[in-house]
């Protein structure tokens, strides 16, 4: 197997794994990590921020997903 093909497949896997179907969740997590780091640098307890960001990002993603798809038809 060609090394460049292997590296390309490896990078493609991780991009798909991290960003998945909704890149906004990954972006929110990155922003949450940076905000947590900023609070820690300012000597402010920041243990609570990242769980809130994760819950909020997942809730927003589920809301957007549920809003897009039509309800299933019966019959």
CHARMM internal coordinates of N, CA and C (Angstrom, degrees):
IC EDIT
DIST 1 N 1 CA 1.4632
DIST 1 CA 1 C 1.5266
ANGL 1 N 1 CA 1 C 109.06
DIST 1 C 2 N 1.2774
ANGL 1 CA 1 C 2 N 115.03
DIHE 1 N 1 CA 1 C 2 N 137.19
DIST 2 N 2 CA 1.4530
ANGL 1 C 2 N 2 CA 122.37
DIHE 1 CA 1 C 2 N 2 CA 179.65
DIST 2 CA 2 C 1.5369
ANGL 2 N 2 CA 2 C 109.84
DIHE 1 C 2 N 2 CA 2 C -67.69
DIST 2 C 3 N 1.3235
ANGL 2 CA 2 C 3 N 116.96
DIHE 2 N 2 CA 2 C 3 N 136.11
DIST 3 N 3 CA 1.4641
ANGL 2 C 3 N 3 CA 121.60
DIHE 2 CA 2 C 3 N 3 CA -177.21
DIST 3 CA 3 C 1.5233
ANGL 3 N 3 CA 3 C 110.77
DIHE 2 C 3 N 3 CA 3 C -63.94
DIST 3 C 4 N 1.3117
ANGL 3 CA 3 C 4 N 118.21
DIHE 3 N 3 CA 3 C 4 N -40.54
DIST 4 N 4 CA 1.4689
ANGL 3 C 4 N 4 CA 120.12
DIHE 3 CA 3 C 4 N 4 CA -179.45
DIST 4 CA 4 C 1.5269
ANGL 4 N 4 CA 4 C 111.09
DIHE 3 C 4 N 4 CA 4 C -65.76
DIST 4 C 5 N 1.3285
ANGL 4 CA 4 C 5 N 117.54
DIHE 4 N 4 CA 4 C 5 N -35.60
DIST 5 N 5 CA 1.4671
ANGL 4 C 5 N 5 CA 119.54
DIHE 4 CA 4 C 5 N 5 CA 176.48
DIST 5 CA 5 C 1.5223
ANGL 5 N 5 CA 5 C 110.56
DIHE 4 C 5 N 5 CA 5 C -66.03
DIST 5 C 6 N 1.3314
ANGL 5 CA 5 C 6 N 116.99
DIHE 5 N 5 CA 5 C 6 N -39.60
DIST 6 N 6 CA 1.4550
ANGL 5 C 6 N 6 CA 121.11
DIHE 5 CA 5 C 6 N 6 CA 179.03
DIST 6 CA 6 C 1.5232
ANGL 6 N 6 CA 6 C 110.50
DIHE 5 C 6 N 6 CA 6 C -64.78
DIST 6 C 7 N 1.3195
ANGL 6 CA 6 C 7 N 117.26
DIHE 6 N 6 CA 6 C 7 N -45.28
DIST 7 N 7 CA 1.4721
ANGL 6 C 7 N 7 CA 121.12
DIHE 6 CA 6 C 7 N 7 CA 179.32
DIST 7 CA 7 C 1.5246
ANGL 7 N 7 CA 7 C 109.74
DIHE 6 C 7 N 7 CA 7 C -63.43
DIST 7 C 8 N 1.2989
ANGL 7 CA 7 C 8 N 117.10
DIHE 7 N 7 CA 7 C 8 N -42.80
DIST 8 N 8 CA 1.4741
ANGL 7 C 8 N 8 CA 121.14
DIHE 7 CA 7 C 8 N 8 CA 179.21
DIST 8 CA 8 C 1.5332
ANGL 8 N 8 CA 8 C 110.82
DIHE 7 C 8 N 8 CA 8 C -61.78
DIST 8 C 9 N 1.3350
ANGL 8 CA 8 C 9 N 117.11
DIHE 8 N 8 CA 8 C 9 N -44.37
DIST 9 N 9 CA 1.4648
ANGL 8 C 9 N 9 CA 120.86
DIHE 8 CA 8 C 9 N 9 CA 178.38
DIST 9 CA 9 C 1.5247
ANGL 9 N 9 CA 9 C 110.93
DIHE 8 C 9 N 9 CA 9 C -63.98
DIST 9 C 10 N 1.3256
ANGL 9 CA 9 C 10 N 117.06
DIHE 9 N 9 CA 9 C 10 N -39.07
DIST 10 N 10 CA 1.4652
ANGL 9 C 10 N 10 CA 121.84
DIHE 9 CA 9 C 10 N 10 CA 178.84
DIST 10 CA 10 C 1.5295
ANGL 10 N 10 CA 10 C 110.52
DIHE 9 C 10 N 10 CA 10 C -63.33
DIST 10 C 11 N 1.3177
ANGL 10 CA 10 C 11 N 117.20
DIHE 10 N 10 CA 10 C 11 N -47.05
DIST 11 N 11 CA 1.4713
ANGL 10 C 11 N 11 CA 121.74
DIHE 10 CA 10 C 11 N 11 CA 179.52
DIST 11 CA 11 C 1.5282
ANGL 11 N 11 CA 11 C 110.35
DIHE 10 C 11 N 11 CA 11 C -65.16
DIST 11 C 12 N 1.3116
ANGL 11 CA 11 C 12 N 117.85
DIHE 11 N 11 CA 11 C 12 N -43.58
DIST 12 N 12 CA 1.4705
ANGL 11 C 12 N 12 CA 120.84
DIHE 11 CA 11 C 12 N 12 CA 178.47
DIST 12 CA 12 C 1.5235
ANGL 12 N 12 CA 12 C 111.88
DIHE 11 C 12 N 12 CA 12 C -60.68
DIST 12 C 13 N 1.3437
ANGL 12 CA 12 C 13 N 116.24
DIHE 12 N 12 CA 12 C 13 N -39.53
DIST 13 N 13 CA 1.4562
ANGL 12 C 13 N 13 CA 119.52
DIHE 12 CA 12 C 13 N 13 CA 177.67
DIST 13 CA 13 C 1.5176
ANGL 13 N 13 CA 13 C 110.72
DIHE 12 C 13 N 13 CA 13 C -60.12
DIST 13 C 14 N 1.3407
ANGL 13 CA 13 C 14 N 117.21
DIHE 13 N 13 CA 13 C 14 N -49.76
DIST 14 N 14 CA 1.4647
ANGL 13 C 14 N 14 CA 120.05
DIHE 13 CA 13 C 14 N 14 CA -176.07
DIST 14 CA 14 C 1.5238
ANGL 14 N 14 CA 14 C 112.55
DIHE 13 C 14 N 14 CA 14 C -68.44
DIST 14 C 15 N 1.3114
ANGL 14 CA 14 C 15 N 117.86
DIHE 14 N 14 CA 14 C 15 N -33.85
DIST 15 N 15 CA 1.4630
ANGL 14 C 15 N 15 CA 120.00
DIHE 14 CA 14 C 15 N 15 CA 175.65
DIST 15 CA 15 C 1.5251
ANGL 15 N 15 CA 15 C 109.49
DIHE 14 C 15 N 15 CA 15 C -64.88
DIST 15 C 16 N 1.3208
ANGL 15 CA 15 C 16 N 117.09
DIHE 15 N 15 CA 15 C 16 N -45.29
DIST 16 N 16 CA 1.4599
ANGL 15 C 16 N 16 CA 120.40
DIHE 15 CA 15 C 16 N 16 CA 177.51
DIST 16 CA 16 C 1.5116
ANGL 16 N 16 CA 16 C 112.96
DIHE 15 C 16 N 16 CA 16 C -65.08
DIST 16 C 17 N 1.3315
ANGL 16 CA 16 C 17 N 116.69
DIHE 16 N 16 CA 16 C 17 N -36.00
DIST 17 N 17 CA 1.4597
ANGL 16 C 17 N 17 CA 121.11
DIHE 16 CA 16 C 17 N 17 CA -179.49
DIST 17 CA 17 C 1.5230
ANGL 17 N 17 CA 17 C 111.36
DIHE 16 C 17 N 17 CA 17 C -70.49
DIST 17 C 18 N 1.3066
ANGL 17 CA 17 C 18 N 117.40
DIHE 17 N 17 CA 17 C 18 N -43.98
DIST 18 N 18 CA 1.4652
ANGL 17 C 18 N 18 CA 120.87
DIHE 17 CA 17 C 18 N 18 CA -177.14
DIST 18 CA 18 C 1.5138
ANGL 18 N 18 CA 18 C 111.64
DIHE 17 C 18 N 18 CA 18 C -74.51
DIST 18 C 19 N 1.3200
ANGL 18 CA 18 C 19 N 117.93
DIHE 18 N 18 CA 18 C 19 N -45.98
DIST 19 N 19 CA 1.4583
ANGL 18 C 19 N 19 CA 120.55
DIHE 18 CA 18 C 19 N 19 CA -175.30
DIST 19 CA 19 C 1.5173
ANGL 19 N 19 CA 19 C 112.65
DIHE 18 C 19 N 19 CA 19 C -88.49
DIST 19 C 20 N 1.3144
ANGL 19 CA 19 C 20 N 117.89
DIHE 19 N 19 CA 19 C 20 N -31.67
DIST 20 N 20 CA 1.4619
ANGL 19 C 20 N 20 CA 121.86
DIHE 19 CA 19 C 20 N 20 CA 175.16
DIST 20 CA 20 C 1.5117
ANGL 20 N 20 CA 20 C 113.19
DIHE 19 C 20 N 20 CA 20 C 53.71
DIST 20 C 21 N 1.3221
ANGL 20 CA 20 C 21 N 115.64
DIHE 20 N 20 CA 20 C 21 N -138.31
DIST 21 N 21 CA 1.4566
ANGL 20 C 21 N 21 CA 121.25
DIHE 20 CA 20 C 21 N 21 CA -178.24
DIST 21 CA 21 C 1.5170
ANGL 21 N 21 CA 21 C 112.89
DIHE 20 C 21 N 21 CA 21 C -84.28
DIST 21 C 22 N 1.3090
ANGL 21 CA 21 C 22 N 118.06
DIHE 21 N 21 CA 21 C 22 N -21.82
DIST 22 N 22 CA 1.4600
ANGL 21 C 22 N 22 CA 120.73
DIHE 21 CA 21 C 22 N 22 CA -173.67
DIST 22 CA 22 C 1.5302
ANGL 22 N 22 CA 22 C 109.80
DIHE 21 C 22 N 22 CA 22 C -133.36
DIST 22 C 23 N 1.3114
ANGL 22 CA 22 C 23 N 116.43
DIHE 22 N 22 CA 22 C 23 N 101.24
DIST 23 N 23 CA 1.4631
ANGL 22 C 23 N 23 CA 121.02
DIHE 22 CA 22 C 23 N 23 CA -177.64
DIST 23 CA 23 C 1.5232
ANGL 23 N 23 CA 23 C 111.79
DIHE 22 C 23 N 23 CA 23 C -68.34
DIST 23 C 24 N 1.3272
ANGL 23 CA 23 C 24 N 118.20
DIHE 23 N 23 CA 23 C 24 N -19.57
DIST 24 N 24 CA 1.4631
ANGL 23 C 24 N 24 CA 119.84
DIHE 23 CA 23 C 24 N 24 CA -178.26
DIST 24 CA 24 C 1.5266
ANGL 24 N 24 CA 24 C 111.49
DIHE 23 C 24 N 24 CA 24 C -67.82
DIST 24 C 25 N 1.3232
ANGL 24 CA 24 C 25 N 117.89
DIHE 24 N 24 CA 24 C 25 N -30.10
DIST 25 N 25 CA 1.4680
ANGL 24 C 25 N 25 CA 120.38
DIHE 24 CA 24 C 25 N 25 CA 176.95
DIST 25 CA 25 C 1.5305
ANGL 25 N 25 CA 25 C 109.44
DIHE 24 C 25 N 25 CA 25 C -66.27
DIST 25 C 26 N 1.3227
ANGL 25 CA 25 C 26 N 117.12
DIHE 25 N 25 CA 25 C 26 N -45.08
DIST 26 N 26 CA 1.4653
ANGL 25 C 26 N 26 CA 120.11
DIHE 25 CA 25 C 26 N 26 CA 178.12
DIST 26 CA 26 C 1.5219
ANGL 26 N 26 CA 26 C 110.55
DIHE 25 C 26 N 26 CA 26 C -62.21
DIST 26 C 27 N 1.3192
ANGL 26 CA 26 C 27 N 117.61
DIHE 26 N 26 CA 26 C 27 N -40.29
DIST 27 N 27 CA 1.4655
ANGL 26 C 27 N 27 CA 120.83
DIHE 26 CA 26 C 27 N 27 CA 179.13
DIST 27 CA 27 C 1.5277
ANGL 27 N 27 CA 27 C 110.74
DIHE 26 C 27 N 27 CA 27 C -65.24
DIST 27 C 28 N 1.3246
ANGL 27 CA 27 C 28 N 117.61
DIHE 27 N 27 CA 27 C 28 N -40.84
DIST 28 N 28 CA 1.4669
ANGL 27 C 28 N 28 CA 120.66
DIHE 27 CA 27 C 28 N 28 CA 179.00
DIST 28 CA 28 C 1.5255
ANGL 28 N 28 CA 28 C 110.92
DIHE 27 C 28 N 28 CA 28 C -64.25
DIST 28 C 29 N 1.3295
ANGL 28 CA 28 C 29 N 117.48
DIHE 28 N 28 CA 28 C 29 N -38.35
DIST 29 N 29 CA 1.4600
ANGL 28 C 29 N 29 CA 120.70
DIHE 28 CA 28 C 29 N 29 CA 178.83
DIST 29 CA 29 C 1.5293
ANGL 29 N 29 CA 29 C 110.38
DIHE 28 C 29 N 29 CA 29 C -65.90
DIST 29 C 30 N 1.3227
ANGL 29 CA 29 C 30 N 117.01
DIHE 29 N 29 CA 29 C 30 N -41.09
DIST 30 N 30 CA 1.4680
ANGL 29 C 30 N 30 CA 120.08
DIHE 29 CA 29 C 30 N 30 CA 177.90
DIST 30 CA 30 C 1.5228
ANGL 30 N 30 CA 30 C 110.23
DIHE 29 C 30 N 30 CA 30 C -62.72
DIST 30 C 31 N 1.3301
ANGL 30 CA 30 C 31 N 116.95
DIHE 30 N 30 CA 30 C 31 N -44.41
DIST 31 N 31 CA 1.4705
ANGL 30 C 31 N 31 CA 120.31
DIHE 30 CA 30 C 31 N 31 CA 177.84
DIST 31 CA 31 C 1.5286
ANGL 31 N 31 CA 31 C 110.40
DIHE 30 C 31 N 31 CA 31 C -62.76
DIST 31 C 32 N 1.3304
ANGL 31 CA 31 C 32 N 116.91
DIHE 31 N 31 CA 31 C 32 N -40.58
DIST 32 N 32 CA 1.4636
ANGL 31 C 32 N 32 CA 120.43
DIHE 31 CA 31 C 32 N 32 CA 178.01
DIST 32 CA 32 C 1.5182
ANGL 32 N 32 CA 32 C 112.39
DIHE 31 C 32 N 32 CA 32 C -63.59
DIST 32 C 33 N 1.3354
ANGL 32 CA 32 C 33 N 116.70
DIHE 32 N 32 CA 32 C 33 N -40.32
DIST 33 N 33 CA 1.4636
ANGL 32 C 33 N 33 CA 120.16
DIHE 32 CA 32 C 33 N 33 CA 177.22
DIST 33 CA 33 C 1.5267
ANGL 33 N 33 CA 33 C 111.24
DIHE 32 C 33 N 33 CA 33 C -64.25
DIST 33 C 34 N 1.3284
ANGL 33 CA 33 C 34 N 116.39
DIHE 33 N 33 CA 33 C 34 N -42.64
DIST 34 N 34 CA 1.4620
ANGL 33 C 34 N 34 CA 119.60
DIHE 33 CA 33 C 34 N 34 CA 178.25
DIST 34 CA 34 C 1.5255
ANGL 34 N 34 CA 34 C 111.91
DIHE 33 C 34 N 34 CA 34 C -65.33
DIST 34 C 35 N 1.3286
ANGL 34 CA 34 C 35 N 116.76
DIHE 34 N 34 CA 34 C 35 N -40.36
DIST 35 N 35 CA 1.4634
ANGL 34 C 35 N 35 CA 119.89
DIHE 34 CA 34 C 35 N 35 CA 178.05
DIST 35 CA 35 C 1.5265
ANGL 35 N 35 CA 35 C 111.21
DIHE 34 C 35 N 35 CA 35 C -65.83
DIST 35 C 36 N 1.3273
ANGL 35 CA 35 C 36 N 116.85
DIHE 35 N 35 CA 35 C 36 N -39.85
DIST 36 N 36 CA 1.4603
ANGL 35 C 36 N 36 CA 120.46
DIHE 35 CA 35 C 36 N 36 CA 176.95
DIST 36 CA 36 C 1.5218
ANGL 36 N 36 CA 36 C 110.46
DIHE 35 C 36 N 36 CA 36 C -62.75
DIST 36 C 37 N 1.3218
ANGL 36 CA 36 C 37 N 116.91
DIHE 36 N 36 CA 36 C 37 N -44.36
DIST 37 N 37 CA 1.4544
ANGL 36 C 37 N 37 CA 121.15
DIHE 36 CA 36 C 37 N 37 CA 177.59
DIST 37 CA 37 C 1.5288
ANGL 37 N 37 CA 37 C 110.62
DIHE 36 C 37 N 37 CA 37 C -59.77
DIST 37 C 38 N 1.3415
ANGL 37 CA 37 C 38 N 116.46
DIHE 37 N 37 CA 37 C 38 N -42.69
DIST 38 N 38 CA 1.4556
ANGL 37 C 38 N 38 CA 120.07
DIHE 37 CA 37 C 38 N 38 CA 179.14
DIST 38 CA 38 C 1.5169
ANGL 38 N 38 CA 38 C 112.56
DIHE 37 C 38 N 38 CA 38 C -62.73
DIST 38 C 39 N 1.3178
ANGL 38 CA 38 C 39 N 117.17
DIHE 38 N 38 CA 38 C 39 N -41.17
DIST 39 N 39 CA 1.4582
ANGL 38 C 39 N 39 CA 120.15
DIHE 38 CA 38 C 39 N 39 CA 178.07
DIST 39 CA 39 C 1.5239
ANGL 39 N 39 CA 39 C 111.71
DIHE 38 C 39 N 39 CA 39 C -66.25
DIST 39 C 40 N 1.3261
ANGL 39 CA 39 C 40 N 116.60
DIHE 39 N 39 CA 39 C 40 N -39.86
DIST 40 N 40 CA 1.4657
ANGL 39 C 40 N 40 CA 119.98
DIHE 39 CA 39 C 40 N 40 CA 178.57
DIST 40 CA 40 C 1.5304
ANGL 40 N 40 CA 40 C 110.23
DIHE 39 C 40 N 40 CA 40 C -64.92
DIST 40 C 41 N 1.3216
ANGL 40 CA 40 C 41 N 117.36
DIHE 40 N 40 CA 40 C 41 N -39.27
DIST 41 N 41 CA 1.4641
ANGL 40 C 41 N 41 CA 120.58
DIHE 40 CA 40 C 41 N 41 CA 177.87
DIST 41 CA 41 C 1.5238
ANGL 41 N 41 CA 41 C 111.75
DIHE 40 C 41 N 41 CA 41 C -64.00
DIST 41 C 42 N 1.3356
ANGL 41 CA 41 C 42 N 116.62
DIHE 41 N 41 CA 41 C 42 N -28.26
DIST 42 N 42 CA 1.4617
ANGL 41 C 42 N 42 CA 121.43
DIHE 41 CA 41 C 42 N 42 CA 178.20
DIST 42 CA 42 C 1.5277
ANGL 42 N 42 CA 42 C 111.49
DIHE 41 C 42 N 42 CA 42 C -88.87
DIST 42 C 43 N 1.3224
ANGL 42 CA 42 C 43 N 117.25
DIHE 42 N 42 CA 42 C 43 N 9.25
DIST 43 N 43 CA 1.4754
ANGL 42 C 43 N 43 CA 123.70
DIHE 42 CA 42 C 43 N 43 CA 179.27
DIST 43 CA 43 C 1.5259
ANGL 43 N 43 CA 43 C 112.18
DIHE 42 C 43 N 43 CA 43 C 61.87
DIST 43 C 44 N 1.3247
ANGL 43 CA 43 C 44 N 116.31
DIHE 43 N 43 CA 43 C 44 N 35.61
DIST 44 N 44 CA 1.4657
ANGL 43 C 44 N 44 CA 122.36
DIHE 43 CA 43 C 44 N 44 CA 176.44
DIST 44 CA 44 C 1.5321
ANGL 44 N 44 CA 44 C 107.12
DIHE 43 C 44 N 44 CA 44 C -108.70
DIST 44 C 45 N 1.3315
ANGL 44 CA 44 C 45 N 117.96
DIHE 44 N 44 CA 44 C 45 N 130.84
DIST 45 N 45 CA 1.4732
ANGL 44 C 45 N 45 CA 118.92
DIHE 44 CA 44 C 45 N 45 CA 177.53
DIST 45 CA 45 C 1.5369
ANGL 45 N 45 CA 45 C 110.74
DIHE 44 C 45 N 45 CA 45 C -59.23
DIST 45 C 46 N 1.3190
ANGL 45 CA 45 C 46 N 116.21
DIHE 45 N 45 CA 45 C 46 N 126.85
DIST 46 N 46 CA 1.4609
ANGL 45 C 46 N 46 CA 120.07
DIHE 45 CA 45 C 46 N 46 CA -173.07
DIST 46 CA 46 C 1.5171
ANGL 46 N 46 CA 46 C 113.15
DIHE 45 C 46 N 46 CA 46 C -126.97
DIST 46 C 47 N 1.3193
ANGL 46 CA 46 C 47 N 119.15
DIHE 46 N 46 CA 46 C 47 N 18.08
DIST 47 N 47 CA 1.4622
ANGL 46 C 47 N 47 CA 122.12
DIHE 46 CA 46 C 47 N 47 CA -176.61
DIST 47 CA 47 C 1.5232
ANGL 47 N 47 CA 47 C 111.79
DIHE 46 C 47 N 47 CA 47 C -63.31
DIST 47 C 48 N 1.2974
ANGL 47 CA 47 C 48 N 118.26
DIHE 47 N 47 CA 47 C 48 N -24.04
DIST 48 N 48 CA 1.4597
ANGL 47 C 48 N 48 CA 123.88
DIHE 47 CA 47 C 48 N 48 CA -173.44
DIST 48 CA 48 C 1.5278
ANGL 48 N 48 CA 48 C 113.12
DIHE 47 C 48 N 48 CA 48 C -86.28
DIST 48 C 49 N 1.3280
ANGL 48 CA 48 C 49 N 117.85
DIHE 48 N 48 CA 48 C 49 N -18.63
DIST 49 N 49 CA 1.4682
ANGL 48 C 49 N 49 CA 119.83
DIHE 48 CA 48 C 49 N 49 CA -171.01
DIST 49 CA 49 C 1.5279
ANGL 49 N 49 CA 49 C 113.00
DIHE 48 C 49 N 49 CA 49 C -71.54
DIST 49 C 50 N 1.3112
ANGL 49 CA 49 C 50 N 117.89
DIHE 49 N 49 CA 49 C 50 N -49.01
DIST 50 N 50 CA 1.4639
ANGL 49 C 50 N 50 CA 119.79
DIHE 49 CA 49 C 50 N 50 CA -175.49
DIST 50 CA 50 C 1.5337
ANGL 50 N 50 CA 50 C 113.27
DIHE 49 C 50 N 50 CA 50 C -63.78
DIST 50 C 51 N 1.3529
ANGL 50 CA 50 C 51 N 120.44
DIHE 50 N 50 CA 50 C 51 N -41.38
DIST 51 N 51 CA 1.4702
ANGL 50 C 51 N 51 CA 117.58
DIHE 50 CA 50 C 51 N 51 CA 175.07
DIST 51 CA 51 C 1.5289
ANGL 51 N 51 CA 51 C 112.99
DIHE 50 C 51 N 51 CA 51 C -59.77
DIST 51 C 52 N 1.3271
ANGL 51 CA 51 C 52 N 116.89
DIHE 51 N 51 CA 51 C 52 N -36.95
DIST 52 N 52 CA 1.4717
ANGL 51 C 52 N 52 CA 119.04
DIHE 51 CA 51 C 52 N 52 CA 177.31
DIST 52 CA 52 C 1.5223
ANGL 52 N 52 CA 52 C 111.49
DIHE 51 C 52 N 52 CA 52 C -65.83
DIST 52 C 53 N 1.3138
ANGL 52 CA 52 C 53 N 116.96
DIHE 52 N 52 CA 52 C 53 N -39.91
DIST 53 N 53 CA 1.4667
ANGL 52 C 53 N 53 CA 120.59
DIHE 52 CA 52 C 53 N 53 CA 178.84
DIST 53 CA 53 C 1.5283
ANGL 53 N 53 CA 53 C 110.29
DIHE 52 C 53 N 53 CA 53 C -64.45
DIST 53 C 54 N 1.3282
ANGL 53 CA 53 C 54 N 117.03
DIHE 53 N 53 CA 53 C 54 N -43.38
DIST 54 N 54 CA 1.4720
ANGL 53 C 54 N 54 CA 120.64
DIHE 53 CA 53 C 54 N 54 CA -179.42
DIST 54 CA 54 C 1.5253
ANGL 54 N 54 CA 54 C 110.83
DIHE 53 C 54 N 54 CA 54 C -63.89
DIST 54 C 55 N 1.3191
ANGL 54 CA 54 C 55 N 116.84
DIHE 54 N 54 CA 54 C 55 N -45.87
DIST 55 N 55 CA 1.4705
ANGL 54 C 55 N 55 CA 120.45
DIHE 54 CA 54 C 55 N 55 CA 179.31
DIST 55 CA 55 C 1.5187
ANGL 55 N 55 CA 55 C 110.42
DIHE 54 C 55 N 55 CA 55 C -63.56
DIST 55 C 56 N 1.3163
ANGL 55 CA 55 C 56 N 116.57
DIHE 55 N 55 CA 55 C 56 N -44.06
DIST 56 N 56 CA 1.4658
ANGL 55 C 56 N 56 CA 120.11
DIHE 55 CA 55 C 56 N 56 CA 179.70
DIST 56 CA 56 C 1.5197
ANGL 56 N 56 CA 56 C 112.77
DIHE 55 C 56 N 56 CA 56 C -64.85
DIST 56 C 57 N 1.3273
ANGL 56 CA 56 C 57 N 117.41
DIHE 56 N 56 CA 56 C 57 N -42.05
DIST 57 N 57 CA 1.4674
ANGL 56 C 57 N 57 CA 120.66
DIHE 56 CA 56 C 57 N 57 CA 179.60
DIST 57 CA 57 C 1.5216
ANGL 57 N 57 CA 57 C 110.95
DIHE 56 C 57 N 57 CA 57 C -65.27
DIST 57 C 58 N 1.3284
ANGL 57 CA 57 C 58 N 117.24
DIHE 57 N 57 CA 57 C 58 N -41.72
DIST 58 N 58 CA 1.4671
ANGL 57 C 58 N 58 CA 119.76
DIHE 57 CA 57 C 58 N 58 CA 177.97
DIST 58 CA 58 C 1.5198
ANGL 58 N 58 CA 58 C 111.84
DIHE 57 C 58 N 58 CA 58 C -66.48
DIST 58 C 59 N 1.3202
ANGL 58 CA 58 C 59 N 116.89
DIHE 58 N 58 CA 58 C 59 N -41.82
DIST 59 N 59 CA 1.4677
ANGL 58 C 59 N 59 CA 120.11
DIHE 58 CA 58 C 59 N 59 CA 178.46
DIST 59 CA 59 C 1.5212
ANGL 59 N 59 CA 59 C 110.70
DIHE 58 C 59 N 59 CA 59 C -62.27
DIST 59 C 60 N 1.3269
ANGL 59 CA 59 C 60 N 116.98
DIHE 59 N 59 CA 59 C 60 N -43.75
DIST 60 N 60 CA 1.4673
ANGL 59 C 60 N 60 CA 120.78
DIHE 59 CA 59 C 60 N 60 CA -179.82
DIST 60 CA 60 C 1.5290
ANGL 60 N 60 CA 60 C 110.75
DIHE 59 C 60 N 60 CA 60 C -64.72
DIST 60 C 61 N 1.3388
ANGL 60 CA 60 C 61 N 116.98
DIHE 60 N 60 CA 60 C 61 N -41.04
DIST 61 N 61 CA 1.4565
ANGL 60 C 61 N 61 CA 120.64
DIHE 60 CA 60 C 61 N 61 CA 178.63
DIST 61 CA 61 C 1.5280
ANGL 61 N 61 CA 61 C 111.45
DIHE 60 C 61 N 61 CA 61 C -64.42
DIST 61 C 62 N 1.3283
ANGL 61 CA 61 C 62 N 117.08
DIHE 61 N 61 CA 61 C 62 N -42.71
DIST 62 N 62 CA 1.4705
ANGL 61 C 62 N 62 CA 120.38
DIHE 61 CA 61 C 62 N 62 CA 177.87
DIST 62 CA 62 C 1.5223
ANGL 62 N 62 CA 62 C 111.34
DIHE 61 C 62 N 62 CA 62 C -65.01
DIST 62 C 63 N 1.3245
ANGL 62 CA 62 C 63 N 117.04
DIHE 62 N 62 CA 62 C 63 N -39.84
DIST 63 N 63 CA 1.4605
ANGL 62 C 63 N 63 CA 120.92
DIHE 62 CA 62 C 63 N 63 CA 178.26
DIST 63 CA 63 C 1.5262
ANGL 63 N 63 CA 63 C 110.47
DIHE 62 C 63 N 63 CA 63 C -61.87
DIST 63 C 64 N 1.3344
ANGL 63 CA 63 C 64 N 116.41
DIHE 63 N 63 CA 63 C 64 N -46.63
DIST 64 N 64 CA 1.4669
ANGL 63 C 64 N 64 CA 119.25
DIHE 63 CA 63 C 64 N 64 CA -179.80
DIST 64 CA 64 C 1.5181
ANGL 64 N 64 CA 64 C 111.39
DIHE 63 C 64 N 64 CA 64 C -65.31
DIST 64 C 65 N 1.3215
ANGL 64 CA 64 C 65 N 117.31
DIHE 64 N 64 CA 64 C 65 N -37.85
DIST 65 N 65 CA 1.4561
ANGL 64 C 65 N 65 CA 120.93
DIHE 64 CA 64 C 65 N 65 CA 179.70
DIST 65 CA 65 C 1.5242
ANGL 65 N 65 CA 65 C 111.40
DIHE 64 C 65 N 65 CA 65 C -67.48
DIST 65 C 66 N 1.3208
ANGL 65 CA 65 C 66 N 116.79
DIHE 65 N 65 CA 65 C 66 N -42.44
DIST 66 N 66 CA 1.4690
ANGL 65 C 66 N 66 CA 120.51
DIHE 65 CA 65 C 66 N 66 CA 179.82
DIST 66 CA 66 C 1.5174
ANGL 66 N 66 CA 66 C 111.35
DIHE 65 C 66 N 66 CA 66 C -68.25
DIST 66 C 67 N 1.3070
ANGL 66 CA 66 C 67 N 117.40
DIHE 66 N 66 CA 66 C 67 N -31.51
DIST 67 N 67 CA 1.4559
ANGL 66 C 67 N 67 CA 121.32
DIHE 66 CA 66 C 67 N 67 CA -178.98
DIST 67 CA 67 C 1.5161
ANGL 67 N 67 CA 67 C 111.67
DIHE 66 C 67 N 67 CA 67 C -72.72
DIST 67 C 68 N 1.3508
ANGL 67 CA 67 C 68 N 117.75
DIHE 67 N 67 CA 67 C 68 N -30.49
DIST 68 N 68 CA 1.4599
ANGL 67 C 68 N 68 CA 122.01
DIHE 67 CA 67 C 68 N 68 CA -176.97
DIST 68 CA 68 C 1.5189
ANGL 68 N 68 CA 68 C 113.32
DIHE 67 C 68 N 68 CA 68 C -76.72
DIST 68 C 69 N 1.3222
ANGL 68 CA 68 C 69 N 116.67
DIHE 68 N 68 CA 68 C 69 N -37.99
DIST 69 N 69 CA 1.4623
ANGL 68 C 69 N 69 CA 119.32
DIHE 68 CA 68 C 69 N 69 CA -171.56
DIST 69 CA 69 C 1.5262
ANGL 69 N 69 CA 69 C 111.10
DIHE 68 C 69 N 69 CA 69 C -88.16
DIST 69 C 70 N 1.3427
ANGL 69 CA 69 C 70 N 116.29
DIHE 69 N 69 CA 69 C 70 N 133.90
DIST 70 N 70 CA 1.4687
ANGL 69 C 70 N 70 CA 118.77
DIHE 69 CA 69 C 70 N 70 CA 176.96
DIST 70 CA 70 C 1.5234
ANGL 70 N 70 CA 70 C 110.44
DIHE 69 C 70 N 70 CA 70 C -71.12
DIST 70 C 71 N 1.3149
ANGL 70 CA 70 C 71 N 117.09
DIHE 70 N 70 CA 70 C 71 N 153.40
DIST 71 N 71 CA 1.4699
ANGL 70 C 71 N 71 CA 119.18
DIHE 70 CA 70 C 71 N 71 CA 178.53
DIST 71 CA 71 C 1.5235
ANGL 71 N 71 CA 71 C 110.45
DIHE 70 C 71 N 71 CA 71 C -65.76
DIST 71 C 72 N 1.3284
ANGL 71 CA 71 C 72 N 117.83
DIHE 71 N 71 CA 71 C 72 N 151.32
DIST 72 N 72 CA 1.4663
ANGL 71 C 72 N 72 CA 120.05
DIHE 71 CA 71 C 72 N 72 CA -179.18
DIST 72 CA 72 C 1.5263
ANGL 72 N 72 CA 72 C 110.03
DIHE 71 C 72 N 72 CA 72 C -67.34
DIST 72 C 73 N 1.3345
ANGL 72 CA 72 C 73 N 114.88
DIHE 72 N 72 CA 72 C 73 N 145.63
DIST 73 N 73 CA 1.4619
ANGL 72 C 73 N 73 CA 119.85
DIHE 72 CA 72 C 73 N 73 CA 178.59
DIST 73 CA 73 C 1.5213
ANGL 73 N 73 CA 73 C 109.55
DIHE 72 C 73 N 73 CA 73 C -89.41
DIST 73 C 74 N 1.3096
ANGL 73 CA 73 C 74 N 115.55
DIHE 73 N 73 CA 73 C 74 N 145.45
DIST 74 N 74 CA 1.4477
ANGL 73 C 74 N 74 CA 120.19
DIHE 73 CA 73 C 74 N 74 CA 177.50
DIST 74 CA 74 C 1.5112
ANGL 74 N 74 CA 74 C 110.49
DIHE 73 C 74 N 74 CA 74 C -105.90
DIST 74 C 75 N 1.3124
ANGL 74 CA 74 C 75 N 114.76
DIHE 74 N 74 CA 74 C 75 N 147.92
DIST 75 N 75 CA 1.4497
ANGL 74 C 75 N 75 CA 118.39
DIHE 74 CA 74 C 75 N 75 CA 174.07
DIST 75 CA 75 C 1.4216
ANGL 75 N 75 CA 75 C 113.60
DIHE 74 C 75 N 75 CA 75 C 108.85
END
COOR INIT
IC SEED 1 N 1 CA 1 C
IC BUILD
